[in-house]
Amino acid sequence: MPQIIVIDDDEQVRLWLKLALERAGHEVLDARDGQQGIKLLRNNPADLVITDIVMPEKEGIETIIELRNQFPDLKIIAISGGGRNLPENYLDMAAKLGADRTFTKPIQREELLDAIKDLLGSD
């Protein structure tokens, strides 16, 4: 069963993603920021990370760079609702730095699950 780590500072988003992914048959761990998420990944190898971009502590762009350097084969999905800029600006940067897929919040459940299936090669 694929293991996924969800990183988002918004507790409601984390919970929604965790429940949606668990209902789809994935094991899910979650973290409130990039620093906690990377620590979690080191102790619990995962197949995929879903990370928000705008977060306190270690934000998403910095997290993606570190993940890509330390875990080159890890699949990464970046999500953003924006901040000072449009979410697309953050997500374009995330894609250039190594995110395999990007989504603007609010995320459509089926689109996310399809992307995960595609990235992990599972049915």
C-alpha positions as CSV (number, residue, x, y, z in Angstrom):
1,M,0.0,0.0,0.0
2,P,1.5,3.3,-1.0
3,Q,2.5,5.6,1.8
4,I,1.9,9.4,1.5
5,I,3.0,12.3,3.6
6,V,0.8,15.4,3.6
7,I,2.4,18.7,4.6
8,D,0.1,21.7,5.2
9,D,-0.2,24.3,8.0
10,D,-4.0,24.4,7.6
11,E,-5.3,21.7,9.9
12,Q,-8.6,21.4,8.0
13,V,-6.8,20.9,4.7
14,R,-4.5,18.3,6.3
15,L,-7.5,16.4,7.7
16,W,-9.5,16.5,4.5
17,L,-6.5,15.2,2.5
18,K,-5.7,12.5,5.0
19,L,-9.3,11.2,5.1
20,A,-9.7,11.4,1.3
21,L,-6.4,9.5,0.7
22,E,-7.1,6.9,3.4
23,R,-10.5,6.2,2.0
24,A,-8.8,5.6,-1.4
25,G,-6.6,3.0,0.3
26,H,-3.4,4.9,1.1
27,E,-1.5,5.1,4.3
28,V,-1.1,8.7,5.3
29,L,1.0,10.6,7.7
30,D,0.8,14.4,8.1
31,A,2.9,17.3,9.2
32,R,2.2,21.0,9.8
33,D,5.3,22.4,8.0
34,G,8.2,21.4,5.8
35,Q,10.6,21.0,8.7
36,Q,8.3,18.5,10.5
37,G,7.4,16.8,7.1
38,I,11.1,16.2,6.2
39,K,11.8,14.8,9.7
40,L,8.7,12.5,9.3
41,L,9.9,11.3,5.9
42,R,13.4,10.4,7.2
43,N,11.8,8.2,9.9
44,N,8.9,6.9,7.7
45,P,9.9,6.4,4.1
46,A,7.0,7.4,1.8
47,D,6.3,7.0,-1.9
48,L,4.8,10.5,-2.3
49,V,4.7,13.9,-0.5
50,I,1.9,16.4,-1.0
51,T,3.1,19.8,0.2
52,D,1.5,23.2,0.6
53,I,3.6,26.1,-0.6
54,V,2.8,29.0,1.8
55,M,3.6,27.8,5.4
56,P,5.5,29.1,8.4
57,E,8.8,27.6,9.5
58,K,9.9,25.8,6.3
59,E,7.7,26.8,3.4
60,G,6.9,24.6,0.4
61,I,9.5,25.8,-2.1
62,E,12.3,25.3,0.3
63,T,10.8,21.9,1.3
64,I,10.6,20.8,-2.4
65,I,14.3,21.7,-3.0
66,E,15.4,19.8,0.1
67,L,13.2,16.8,-0.7
68,R,14.5,16.7,-4.3
69,N,18.1,16.8,-3.1
70,Q,17.7,14.2,-0.4
71,F,15.2,11.9,-2.0
72,P,15.6,12.2,-5.8
73,D,13.1,9.5,-6.7
74,L,10.3,10.7,-4.4
75,K,7.2,11.8,-6.1
76,I,6.0,15.3,-5.1
77,I,2.7,17.1,-5.5
78,A,2.6,20.8,-4.7
79,I,-0.6,22.6,-3.6
80,S,-1.3,26.3,-3.0
81,G,-4.1,28.6,-2.3
82,G,-1.9,31.6,-2.9
83,G,-0.6,34.1,-0.4
84,R,0.8,37.5,-1.5
85,N,0.9,36.2,-5.1
86,L,-1.5,34.1,-7.2
87,P,-1.2,30.4,-6.5
88,E,-0.1,29.8,-10.1
89,N,3.1,31.9,-9.5
90,Y,4.1,29.6,-6.6
91,L,3.1,26.5,-8.4
92,D,5.1,27.4,-11.5
93,M,8.1,27.8,-9.3
94,A,7.4,24.5,-7.5
95,A,7.2,22.7,-10.9
96,K,10.5,24.2,-12.0
97,L,12.2,23.1,-8.8
98,G,11.0,19.5,-8.9
99,A,7.3,19.1,-8.1
100,D,5.8,16.3,-10.3
101,R,2.3,17.8,-10.2
102,T,0.7,21.0,-9.0
103,F,-2.8,21.9,-7.8
104,T,-4.5,25.1,-6.9
105,K,-6.7,24.9,-3.7
106,P,-9.5,24.0,-3.4
107,I,-8.4,20.6,-4.8
108,Q,-10.7,18.3,-6.7
109,R,-10.5,14.9,-5.0
110,E,-10.8,12.9,-8.2
111,E,-8.1,14.9,-10.0
112,L,-5.8,14.4,-7.0
113,L,-6.4,10.7,-6.9
114,D,-5.9,10.4,-10.6
115,A,-2.5,12.2,-10.3
116,I,-1.5,9.9,-7.5
117,K,-2.4,6.8,-9.5
118,D,-0.4,8.2,-12.4
119,L,2.7,9.1,-10.4
120,L,2.8,5.8,-8.4
121,G,1.7,3.6,-11.3
122,S,-1.0,2.0,-9.2
123,D,-4.6,1.1,-10.2
